[in-house]
Amino acid sequence: MDRCLDERDIGCPFCGERITVLIDTSAGSQDYIEDCQVCCRPIRLMIDADGGELDGVRVDCAS
Ligand SMILES: [Zn+2]
C-alpha cells in the first residue's frame, strides 16, 4: 500500500507568506486546520482529492 503524499505550496490567508503543506491524497477529500508555519494562525485547508490524485487545495481563515 502506497501512501500518496503530495507537497503543495499555499498562501497563508493571514500573513500572505507561502508555506508548504503535505497532503495525504490517499485519504480522499479532507477539511482540516493547520497552523501557519510563519504566523502560527490556524489555516483551514480544504482538499479535493480523488483516487489518490490531488484535484485542488483551497485555504480559508479558520479563526
Ligand atoms: Zn501566516
N, CA, C, O and the ligand as a Tripos MOL2 file, in Angstrom:
@<TRIPOS>MOLECULE
protein
  253   251    64     0     0
PROTEIN
NO_CHARGES

@<TRIPOS>ATOM
      1 N           0.8520   -1.2090    0.0000 N.3       1 MET1
      2 CA          0.0000    0.0000    0.0000 C.3       1 MET1
      3 C           0.8840    1.2550    0.0000 C.2       1 MET1
      4 O           1.6950    1.4730    0.9000 O.2       1 MET1
      5 N           0.7030    2.0300   -0.9930 N.am      2 ASP2
      6 CA          1.4740    3.2750   -1.0710 C.3       2 ASP2
      7 C           0.7430    4.3970   -0.3700 C.2       2 ASP2
      8 O          -0.4690    4.5620   -0.5020 O.2       2 ASP2
      9 N           1.5050    5.1550    0.3710 N.am      3 ARG3
     10 CA          0.9530    6.4010    0.8870 C.3       3 ARG3
     11 C           1.2840    7.4820   -0.1320 C.2       3 ARG3
     12 O           2.4340    7.6330   -0.5450 O.2       3 ARG3
     13 N           0.2800    8.2180   -0.5240 N.am      4 CYS4
     14 CA          0.4890    9.2390   -1.5340 C.3       4 CYS4
     15 C           0.5550   10.5980   -0.8520 C.2       4 CYS4
     16 O          -0.4690   11.2080   -0.5450 O.2       4 CYS4
     17 N           1.7610   11.0500   -0.6250 N.am      5 LEU5
     18 CA          1.9010   12.3670   -0.0190 C.3       5 LEU5
     19 C           2.3010   13.3610   -1.0940 C.2       5 LEU5
     20 O           3.2850   13.1740   -1.8100 O.2       5 LEU5
     21 N           1.5260   14.4010   -1.1850 N.am      6 ASP6
     22 CA          1.7530   15.4250   -2.1880 C.3       6 ASP6
     23 C           2.1290   16.7190   -1.4750 C.2       6 ASP6
     24 O           1.4440   17.1440   -0.5440 O.2       6 ASP6
     25 N           3.2040   17.3350   -1.9100 N.am      7 GLU7
     26 CA          3.6550   18.5770   -1.2910 C.3       7 GLU7
     27 C           3.1000   19.7450   -2.0900 C.2       7 GLU7
     28 O           3.2310   19.7890   -3.3130 O.2       7 GLU7
     29 N           2.4960   20.6660   -1.4120 N.am      8 ARG8
     30 CA          1.8960   21.8130   -2.0880 C.3       8 ARG8
     31 C           2.2970   23.1090   -1.3910 C.2       8 ARG8
     32 O           2.3780   23.1630   -0.1640 O.2       8 ARG8
     33 N           2.5450   24.1380   -2.1730 N.am      9 ASP9
     34 CA          2.7470   25.4750   -1.6170 C.3       9 ASP9
     35 C           1.4120   26.1970   -1.6160 C.2       9 ASP9
     36 O           0.7060   26.2230   -2.6240 O.2       9 ASP9
     37 N           1.0750   26.7780   -0.4810 N.am     10 ILE10
     38 CA         -0.1480   27.5660   -0.4070 C.3      10 ILE10
     39 C           0.2000   28.9530    0.1350 C.2      10 ILE10
     40 O           1.2710   29.1490    0.7080 O.2      10 ILE10
     41 N          -0.6890   29.8930   -0.0450 N.am     11 GLY11
     42 CA         -0.5040   31.2290    0.5090 C.3      11 GLY11
     43 C          -1.3350   31.3630    1.7710 C.2      11 GLY11
     44 O          -2.5420   31.1230    1.7530 O.2      11 GLY11
     45 N          -0.6940   31.7460    2.8670 N.am     12 CYS12
     46 CA         -1.4120   31.9280    4.1210 C.3      12 CYS12
     47 C          -2.4280   33.0610    3.9850 C.2      12 CYS12
     48 O          -2.0640   34.1520    3.5470 O.2      12 CYS12
     49 N          -3.7010   32.8320    4.3500 N.am     13 PRO13
     50 CA         -4.7110   33.8840    4.2260 C.3      13 PRO13
     51 C          -4.5370   34.9940    5.2650 C.2      13 PRO13
     52 O          -5.1630   36.0480    5.1540 O.2      13 PRO13
     53 N          -3.7040   34.7680    6.2570 N.am     14 PHE14
     54 CA         -3.4870   35.7790    7.2980 C.3      14 PHE14
     55 C          -2.2900   36.6750    6.9720 C.2      14 PHE14
     56 O          -2.4220   37.8970    6.9130 O.2      14 PHE14
     57 N          -1.1280   36.0640    6.7610 N.am     15 CYS15
     58 CA          0.0900   36.8580    6.5870 C.3      15 CYS15
     59 C           0.5720   36.8910    5.1410 C.2      15 CYS15
     60 O           1.4710   37.6630    4.8060 O.2      15 CYS15
     61 N          -0.0240   36.0520    4.2710 N.am     16 GLY16
     62 CA          0.3300   36.0760    2.8650 C.3      16 GLY16
     63 C           1.6040   35.3410    2.5120 C.2      16 GLY16
     64 O           1.9820   35.2900    1.3420 O.2      16 GLY16
     65 N           2.2720   34.7700    3.4980 N.am     17 GLU17
     66 CA          3.5030   34.0310    3.2060 C.3      17 GLU17
     67 C           3.1640   32.6970    2.5540 C.2      17 GLU17
     68 O           2.1020   32.1240    2.7960 O.2      17 GLU17
     69 N           4.0770   32.2170    1.7300 N.am     18 ARG18
     70 CA          3.9090   30.8900    1.1390 C.3      18 ARG18
     71 C           4.4290   29.8420    2.1080 C.2      18 ARG18
     72 O           5.5480   29.9440    2.6110 O.2      18 ARG18
     73 N           3.6240   28.8560    2.3560 N.am     19 ILE19
     74 CA          4.0680   27.7540    3.1990 C.3      19 ILE19
     75 C           3.8060   26.4480    2.4620 C.2      19 ILE19
     76 O           2.9820   26.3780    1.5500 O.2      19 ILE19
     77 N           4.5230   25.4290    2.8780 N.am     20 THR20
     78 CA          4.4110   24.1170    2.2320 C.3      20 THR20
     79 C           3.6340   23.1800    3.1410 C.2      20 THR20
     80 O           3.9360   23.0510    4.3270 O.2      20 THR20
     81 N           2.6390   22.5340    2.5750 N.am     21 VAL21
     82 CA          1.8690   21.5500    3.3430 C.3      21 VAL21
     83 C           1.9920   20.1900    2.6640 C.2      21 VAL21
     84 O           2.1080   20.0950    1.4420 O.2      21 VAL21
     85 N           1.9640   19.1530    3.4750 N.am     22 LEU22
     86 CA          1.9820   17.7870    2.9560 C.3      22 LEU22
     87 C           0.5620   17.2490    2.9980 C.2      22 LEU22
     88 O          -0.0880   17.2660    4.0440 O.2      22 LEU22
     89 N           0.0890   16.7740    1.8650 N.am     23 ILE23
     90 CA         -1.2930   16.3160    1.7600 C.3      23 ILE23
     91 C          -1.3100   14.8180    1.4660 C.2      23 ILE23
     92 O          -0.6680   14.3540    0.5240 O.2      23 ILE23
     93 N          -2.0380   14.0820    2.2680 N.am     24 ASP24
     94 CA         -2.1880   12.6430    2.0520 C.3      24 ASP24
     95 C          -3.3520   12.4190    1.0950 C.2      24 ASP24
     96 O          -4.5080   12.3510    1.5140 O.2      24 ASP24
     97 N          -3.0400   12.3040   -0.1940 N.am     25 THR25
     98 CA         -4.1060   12.2100   -1.1930 C.3      25 THR25
     99 C          -4.8310   10.8710   -1.1580 C.2      25 THR25
    100 O          -5.9330   10.7540   -1.6920 O.2      25 THR25
    101 N          -4.2250    9.8550   -0.5320 N.am     26 SER26
    102 CA         -4.8970    8.5500   -0.4590 C.3      26 SER26
    103 C          -6.1000    8.5940    0.4800 C.2      26 SER26
    104 O          -6.9450    7.6990    0.4510 O.2      26 SER26
    105 N          -6.1810    9.6390    1.3160 N.am     27 ALA27
    106 CA         -7.2850    9.7670    2.2650 C.3      27 ALA27
    107 C          -8.5050   10.4380    1.6440 C.2      27 ALA27
    108 O          -9.5270   10.5980    2.3120 O.2      27 ALA27
    109 N          -8.4120   10.8320    0.3780 N.am     28 GLY28
    110 CA         -9.5450   11.4650   -0.2770 C.3      28 GLY28
    111 C          -9.7070   12.9250    0.1200 C.2      28 GLY28
    112 O          -8.7690   13.5450    0.6210 O.2      28 GLY28
    113 N         -10.8860   13.4680   -0.1020 N.am     29 SER29
    114 CA        -11.1400   14.8640    0.2170 C.3      29 SER29
    115 C         -11.1400   15.0780    1.7260 C.2      29 SER29
    116 O         -11.6710   14.2690    2.4870 O.2      29 SER29
    117 N         -10.5410   16.1720    2.1340 N.am     30 GLN30
    118 CA        -10.3920   16.4510    3.5580 C.3      30 GLN30
    119 C         -10.6290   17.9290    3.8220 C.2      30 GLN30
    120 O         -10.5830   18.7640    2.9190 O.2      30 GLN30
    121 N         -10.8820   18.2180    5.0760 N.am     31 ASP31
    122 CA        -11.1130   19.5800    5.5340 C.3      31 ASP31
    123 C         -10.5210   19.6350    6.9340 C.2      31 ASP31
    124 O         -11.0670   19.0410    7.8640 O.2      31 ASP31
    125 N          -9.4180   20.3360    7.0890 N.am     32 TYR32
    126 CA         -8.7780   20.3460    8.4000 C.3      32 TYR32
    127 C          -8.0380   21.6530    8.6300 C.2      32 TYR32
    128 O          -7.8920   22.4810    7.7300 O.2      32 TYR32
    129 N          -7.5820   21.8080    9.8500 N.am     33 ILE33
    130 CA         -6.9030   23.0350   10.2650 C.3      33 ILE33
    131 C          -5.4160   22.7590   10.4230 C.2      33 ILE33
    132 O          -5.0120   21.7750   11.0420 O.2      33 ILE33
    133 N          -4.6120   23.6460    9.8540 N.am     34 GLU34
    134 CA         -3.1690   23.5360   10.0450 C.3      34 GLU34
    135 C          -2.6240   24.9140   10.3920 C.2      34 GLU34
    136 O          -2.9640   25.9040    9.7440 O.2      34 GLU34
    137 N          -1.7790   24.9740   11.4140 N.am     35 ASP35
    138 CA         -1.2290   26.2640   11.8070 C.3      35 ASP35
    139 C          -0.1880   26.7300   10.8010 C.2      35 ASP35
    140 O           0.6290   25.9420   10.3260 O.2      35 ASP35
    141 N          -0.2290   28.0130   10.4850 N.am     36 CYS36
    142 CA          0.7550   28.6110    9.5880 C.3      36 CYS36
    143 C           2.1420   28.4940   10.2170 C.2      36 CYS36
    144 O           2.3210   28.7400   11.4100 O.2      36 CYS36
    145 N           3.1220   28.1110    9.3890 N.am     37 GLN37
    146 CA          4.4880   27.9670    9.8900 C.3      37 GLN37
    147 C           5.1330   29.3180   10.1590 C.2      37 GLN37
    148 O           6.1570   29.3830   10.8390 O.2      37 GLN37
    149 N           4.5630   30.3850    9.6460 N.am     38 VAL38
    150 CA          5.1540   31.7100    9.7990 C.3      38 VAL38
    151 C           4.4720   32.5050   10.9160 C.2      38 VAL38
    152 O           5.1450   32.9960   11.8230 O.2      38 VAL38
    153 N           3.1350   32.6360   10.8570 N.am     39 CYS39
    154 CA          2.4420   33.4700   11.8360 C.3      39 CYS39
    155 C           1.6760   32.6350   12.8720 C.2      39 CYS39
    156 O           1.0830   33.1960   13.7940 O.2      39 CYS39
    157 N           1.6830   31.3220   12.7320 N.am     40 CYS40
    158 CA          1.0870   30.3850   13.7080 C.3      40 CYS40
    159 C          -0.4260   30.5050   13.8440 C.2      40 CYS40
    160 O          -1.0030   29.9660   14.7880 O.2      40 CYS40
    161 N          -1.0720   31.1990   12.9230 N.am     41 ARG41
    162 CA         -2.5310   31.2620   12.9820 C.3      41 ARG41
    163 C          -3.1320   30.0730   12.2360 C.2      41 ARG41
    164 O          -2.4990   29.5000   11.3500 O.2      41 ARG41
    165 N          -4.3710   29.7050   12.6070 N.am     42 PRO42
    166 CA         -4.9440   28.4820   12.0340 C.3      42 PRO42
    167 C          -5.5270   28.7000   10.6340 C.2      42 PRO42
    168 O          -6.4090   29.5320   10.4260 O.2      42 PRO42
    169 N          -5.0110   27.9370    9.7010 N.am     43 ILE43
    170 CA         -5.4890   27.9810    8.3170 C.3      43 ILE43
    171 C          -6.3900   26.7760    8.0850 C.2      43 ILE43
    172 O          -6.0310   25.6440    8.4090 O.2      43 ILE43
    173 N          -7.5520   27.0320    7.5260 N.am     44 ARG44
    174 CA         -8.4270   25.9200    7.1610 C.3      44 ARG44
    175 C          -8.0550   25.4520    5.7590 C.2      44 ARG44
    176 O          -8.0640   26.2320    4.8060 O.2      44 ARG44
    177 N          -7.7270   24.1680    5.6500 N.am     45 LEU45
    178 CA         -7.3570   23.5920    4.3620 C.3      45 LEU45
    179 C          -8.4950   22.7190    3.8620 C.2      45 LEU45
    180 O          -8.9570   21.8230    4.5690 O.2      45 LEU45
    181 N          -8.9410   22.9800    2.6530 N.am     46 MET46
    182 CA         -9.9890   22.1660    2.0470 C.3      46 MET46
    183 C          -9.3860   21.4610    0.8400 C.2      46 MET46
    184 O          -9.1040   22.0770   -0.1880 O.2      46 MET46
    185 N          -9.1970   20.1550    0.9940 N.am     47 ILE47
    186 CA         -8.5120   19.3470   -0.0030 C.3      47 ILE47
    187 C          -9.5290   18.5880   -0.8470 C.2      47 ILE47
    188 O         -10.4010   17.8910   -0.3280 O.2      47 ILE47
    189 N          -9.3940   18.7400   -2.1490 N.am     48 ASP48
    190 CA        -10.1860   17.9030   -3.0560 C.3      48 ASP48
    191 C          -9.2530   16.8530   -3.6440 C.2      48 ASP48
    192 O          -8.3020   17.1800   -4.3550 O.2      48 ASP48
    193 N          -9.5330   15.5970   -3.3420 N.am     49 ALA49
    194 CA         -8.7120   14.5190   -3.8880 C.3      49 ALA49
    195 C          -9.6160   13.3520   -4.2390 C.2      49 ALA49
    196 O         -10.6430   13.1060   -3.6070 O.2      49 ALA49
    197 N          -9.1890   12.6430   -5.2770 N.am     50 ASP50
    198 CA        -10.0000   11.5060   -5.7140 C.3      50 ASP50
    199 C          -9.0660   10.4330   -6.2610 C.2      50 ASP50
    200 O          -8.2490   10.7130   -7.1390 O.2      50 ASP50
    201 N          -9.1770    9.2250   -5.7590 N.am     51 GLY51
    202 CA         -8.3720    8.1170   -6.2630 C.3      51 GLY51
    203 C          -6.8820    8.3500   -6.1570 C.2      51 GLY51
    204 O          -6.1170    7.9100   -7.0150 O.2      51 GLY51
    205 N          -6.4580    9.0500   -5.0940 N.am     52 GLY52
    206 CA         -5.0310    9.3000   -4.9090 C.3      52 GLY52
    207 C          -4.5070   10.4730   -5.7090 C.2      52 GLY52
    208 O          -3.3110   10.7650   -5.6700 O.2      52 GLY52
    209 N          -5.3920   11.1540   -6.4390 N.am     53 GLU53
    210 CA         -4.9650   12.3060   -7.2230 C.3      53 GLU53
    211 C          -5.4790   13.5780   -6.5880 C.2      53 GLU53
    212 O          -6.6490   13.6720   -6.2170 O.2      53 GLU53
    213 N          -4.6060   14.5480   -6.4640 N.am     54 LEU54
    214 CA         -4.9870   15.8200   -5.8800 C.3      54 LEU54
    215 C          -5.6640   16.6930   -6.9350 C.2      54 LEU54
    216 O          -5.0680   17.0110   -7.9640 O.2      54 LEU54
    217 N          -6.9130   17.0790   -6.6720 N.am     55 ASP55
    218 CA         -7.6470   17.9120   -7.6280 C.3      55 ASP55
    219 C          -7.5030   19.3950   -7.3230 C.2      55 ASP55
    220 O          -7.4810   20.2260   -8.2310 O.2      55 ASP55
    221 N          -7.4070   19.7210   -6.0380 N.am     56 GLY56
    222 CA         -7.2910   21.1340   -5.7090 C.3      56 GLY56
    223 C          -7.1590   21.3660   -4.2200 C.2      56 GLY56
    224 O          -7.5510   20.5260   -3.4090 O.2      56 GLY56
    225 N          -6.6030   22.5170   -3.8670 N.am     57 VAL57
    226 CA         -6.4490   22.8980   -2.4700 C.3      57 VAL57
    227 C          -6.9880   24.3040   -2.3090 C.2      57 VAL57
    228 O          -6.5900   25.2130   -3.0380 O.2      57 VAL57
    229 N          -7.8960   24.4890   -1.3530 N.am     58 ARG58
    230 CA         -8.3950   25.8250   -1.0630 C.3      58 ARG58
    231 C          -8.0560   26.1590    0.3800 C.2      58 ARG58
    232 O          -8.0270   25.2750    1.2370 O.2      58 ARG58
    233 N          -7.8020   27.4290    0.6460 N.am     59 VAL59
    234 CA         -7.4810   27.8380    2.0050 C.3      59 VAL59
    235 C          -8.4410   28.9280    2.4430 C.2      59 VAL59
    236 O          -8.9540   29.6950    1.6270 O.2      59 VAL59
    237 N          -8.6750   28.9800    3.7510 N.am     60 ASP60
    238 CA         -9.5820   29.9640    4.3100 C.3      60 ASP60
    239 C          -9.1010   30.2820    5.7270 C.2      60 ASP60
    240 O          -8.2980   29.5450    6.2980 O.2      60 ASP60
    241 N          -9.5910   31.3670    6.2790 N.am     61 CYS61
    242 CA         -9.2600   31.7240    7.6450 C.3      61 CYS61
    243 C         -10.1060   30.8640    8.5850 C.2      61 CYS61
    244 O         -11.3140   30.7320    8.3880 O.2      61 CYS61
    245 N          -9.4760   30.2820    9.6010 N.am     62 ALA62
    246 CA        -10.1930   29.3750   10.4970 C.3      62 ALA62
    247 C         -10.3160   29.9400   11.8960 C.2      62 ALA62
    248 O         -10.4530   29.1810   12.8550 O.2      62 ALA62
    249 N         -10.2700   31.2360   12.0340 N.am     63 SER63
    250 CA        -10.2300   31.8470   13.3690 C.3      63 SER63
    251 C         -11.4840   31.5640   14.1810 C.2      63 SER63
    252 O         -11.5960   32.0120   15.3220 O.2      63 SER63
    253 ZN          0.6270   33.0260    8.1990 Zn       64 ZN64
@<TRIPOS>BOND
     1     1     2 1
     2     2     3 1
     3     3     4 2
     4     3     5 am
     5     5     6 1
     6     6     7 1
     7     7     8 2
     8     7     9 am
     9     9    10 1
    10    10    11 1
    11    11    12 2
    12    11    13 am
    13    13    14 1
    14    14    15 1
    15    15    16 2
    16    15    17 am
    17    17    18 1
    18    18    19 1
    19    19    20 2
    20    19    21 am
    21    21    22 1
    22    22    23 1
    23    23    24 2
    24    23    25 am
    25    25    26 1
    26    26    27 1
    27    27    28 2
    28    27    29 am
    29    29    30 1
    30    30    31 1
    31    31    32 2
    32    31    33 am
    33    33    34 1
    34    34    35 1
    35    35    36 2
    36    35    37 am
    37    37    38 1
    38    38    39 1
    39    39    40 2
    40    39    41 am
    41    41    42 1
    42    42    43 1
    43    43    44 2
    44    43    45 am
    45    45    46 1
    46    46    47 1
    47    47    48 2
    48    47    49 am
    49    49    50 1
    50    50    51 1
    51    51    52 2
    52    51    53 am
    53    53    54 1
    54    54    55 1
    55    55    56 2
    56    55    57 am
    57    57    58 1
    58    58    59 1
    59    59    60 2
    60    59    61 am
    61    61    62 1
    62    62    63 1
    63    63    64 2
    64    63    65 am
    65    65    66 1
    66    66    67 1
    67    67    68 2
    68    67    69 am
    69    69    70 1
    70    70    71 1
    71    71    72 2
    72    71    73 am
    73    73    74 1
    74    74    75 1
    75    75    76 2
    76    75    77 am
    77    77    78 1
    78    78    79 1
    79    79    80 2
    80    79    81 am
    81    81    82 1
    82    82    83 1
    83    83    84 2
    84    83    85 am
    85    85    86 1
    86    86    87 1
    87    87    88 2
    88    87    89 am
    89    89    90 1
    90    90    91 1
    91    91    92 2
    92    91    93 am
    93    93    94 1
    94    94    95 1
    95    95    96 2
    96    95    97 am
    97    97    98 1
    98    98    99 1
    99    99   100 2
   100    99   101 am
   101   101   102 1
   102   102   103 1
   103   103   104 2
   104   103   105 am
   105   105   106 1
   106   106   107 1
   107   107   108 2
   108   107   109 am
   109   109   110 1
   110   110   111 1
   111   111   112 2
   112   111   113 am
   113   113   114 1
   114   114   115 1
   115   115   116 2
   116   115   117 am
   117   117   118 1
   118   118   119 1
   119   119   120 2
   120   119   121 am
   121   121   122 1
   122   122   123 1
   123   123   124 2
   124   123   125 am
   125   125   126 1
   126   126   127 1
   127   127   128 2
   128   127   129 am
   129   129   130 1
   130   130   131 1
   131   131   132 2
   132   131   133 am
   133   133   134 1
   134   134   135 1
   135   135   136 2
   136   135   137 am
   137   137   138 1
   138   138   139 1
   139   139   140 2
   140   139   141 am
   141   141   142 1
   142   142   143 1
   143   143   144 2
   144   143   145 am
   145   145   146 1
   146   146   147 1
   147   147   148 2
   148   147   149 am
   149   149   150 1
   150   150   151 1
   151   151   152 2
   152   151   153 am
   153   153   154 1
   154   154   155 1
   155   155   156 2
   156   155   157 am
   157   157   158 1
   158   158   159 1
   159   159   160 2
   160   159   161 am
   161   161   162 1
   162   162   163 1
   163   163   164 2
   164   163   165 am
   165   165   166 1
   166   166   167 1
   167   167   168 2
   168   167   169 am
   169   169   170 1
   170   170   171 1
   171   171   172 2
   172   171   173 am
   173   173   174 1
   174   174   175 1
   175   175   176 2
   176   175   177 am
   177   177   178 1
   178   178   179 1
   179   179   180 2
   180   179   181 am
   181   181   182 1
   182   182   183 1
   183   183   184 2
   184   183   185 am
   185   185   186 1
   186   186   187 1
   187   187   188 2
   188   187   189 am
   189   189   190 1
   190   190   191 1
   191   191   192 2
   192   191   193 am
   193   193   194 1
   194   194   195 1
   195   195   196 2
   196   195   197 am
   197   197   198 1
   198   198   199 1
   199   199   200 2
   200   199   201 am
   201   201   202 1
   202   202   203 1
   203   203   204 2
   204   203   205 am
   205   205   206 1
   206   206   207 1
   207   207   208 2
   208   207   209 am
   209   209   210 1
   210   210   211 1
   211   211   212 2
   212   211   213 am
   213   213   214 1
   214   214   215 1
   215   215   216 2
   216   215   217 am
   217   217   218 1
   218   218   219 1
   219   219   220 2
   220   219   221 am
   221   221   222 1
   222   222   223 1
   223   223   224 2
   224   223   225 am
   225   225   226 1
   226   226   227 1
   227   227   228 2
   228   227   229 am
   229   229   230 1
   230   230   231 1
   231   231   232 2
   232   231   233 am
   233   233   234 1
   234   234   235 1
   235   235   236 2
   236   235   237 am
   237   237   238 1
   238   238   239 1
   239   239   240 2
   240   239   241 am
   241   241   242 1
   242   242   243 1
   243   243   244 2
   244   243   245 am
   245   245   246 1
   246   246   247 1
   247   247   248 2
   248   247   249 am
   249   249   250 1
   250   250   251 1
   251   251   252 2
@<TRIPOS>SUBSTRUCTURE
     1 MET1         2 RESIDUE 1 A MET
     2 ASP2         6 RESIDUE 1 A ASP
     3 ARG3        10 RESIDUE 1 A ARG
     4 CYS4        14 RESIDUE 1 A CYS
     5 LEU5        18 RESIDUE 1 A LEU
     6 ASP6        22 RESIDUE 1 A ASP
     7 GLU7        26 RESIDUE 1 A GLU
     8 ARG8        30 RESIDUE 1 A ARG
     9 ASP9        34 RESIDUE 1 A ASP
    10 ILE10       38 RESIDUE 1 A ILE
    11 GLY11       42 RESIDUE 1 A GLY
    12 CYS12       46 RESIDUE 1 A CYS
    13 PRO13       50 RESIDUE 1 A PRO
    14 PHE14       54 RESIDUE 1 A PHE
    15 CYS15       58 RESIDUE 1 A CYS
    16 GLY16       62 RESIDUE 1 A GLY
    17 GLU17       66 RESIDUE 1 A GLU
    18 ARG18       70 RESIDUE 1 A ARG
    19 ILE19       74 RESIDUE 1 A ILE
    20 THR20       78 RESIDUE 1 A THR
    21 VAL21       82 RESIDUE 1 A VAL
    22 LEU22       86 RESIDUE 1 A LEU
    23 ILE23       90 RESIDUE 1 A ILE
    24 ASP24       94 RESIDUE 1 A ASP
    25 THR25       98 RESIDUE 1 A THR
    26 SER26      102 RESIDUE 1 A SER
    27 ALA27      106 RESIDUE 1 A ALA
    28 GLY28      110 RESIDUE 1 A GLY
    29 SER29      114 RESIDUE 1 A SER
    30 GLN30      118 RESIDUE 1 A GLN
    31 ASP31      122 RESIDUE 1 A ASP
    32 TYR32      126 RESIDUE 1 A TYR
    33 ILE33      130 RESIDUE 1 A ILE
    34 GLU34      134 RESIDUE 1 A GLU
    35 ASP35      138 RESIDUE 1 A ASP
    36 CYS36      142 RESIDUE 1 A CYS
    37 GLN37      146 RESIDUE 1 A GLN
    38 VAL38      150 RESIDUE 1 A VAL
    39 CYS39      154 RESIDUE 1 A CYS
    40 CYS40      158 RESIDUE 1 A CYS
    41 ARG41      162 RESIDUE 1 A ARG
    42 PRO42      166 RESIDUE 1 A PRO
    43 ILE43      170 RESIDUE 1 A ILE
    44 ARG44      174 RESIDUE 1 A ARG
    45 LEU45      178 RESIDUE 1 A LEU
    46 MET46      182 RESIDUE 1 A MET
    47 ILE47      186 RESIDUE 1 A ILE
    48 ASP48      190 RESIDUE 1 A ASP
    49 ALA49      194 RESIDUE 1 A ALA
    50 ASP50      198 RESIDUE 1 A ASP
    51 GLY51      202 RESIDUE 1 A GLY
    52 GLY52      206 RESIDUE 1 A GLY
    53 GLU53      210 RESIDUE 1 A GLU
    54 LEU54      214 RESIDUE 1 A LEU
    55 ASP55      218 RESIDUE 1 A ASP
    56 GLY56      222 RESIDUE 1 A GLY
    57 VAL57      226 RESIDUE 1 A VAL
    58 ARG58      230 RESIDUE 1 A ARG
    59 VAL59      234 RESIDUE 1 A VAL
    60 ASP60      238 RESIDUE 1 A ASP
    61 CYS61      242 RESIDUE 1 A CYS
    62 ALA62      246 RESIDUE 1 A ALA
    63 SER63      250 RESIDUE 1 A SER
    64 ZN64       253 GROUP 0 **** ****
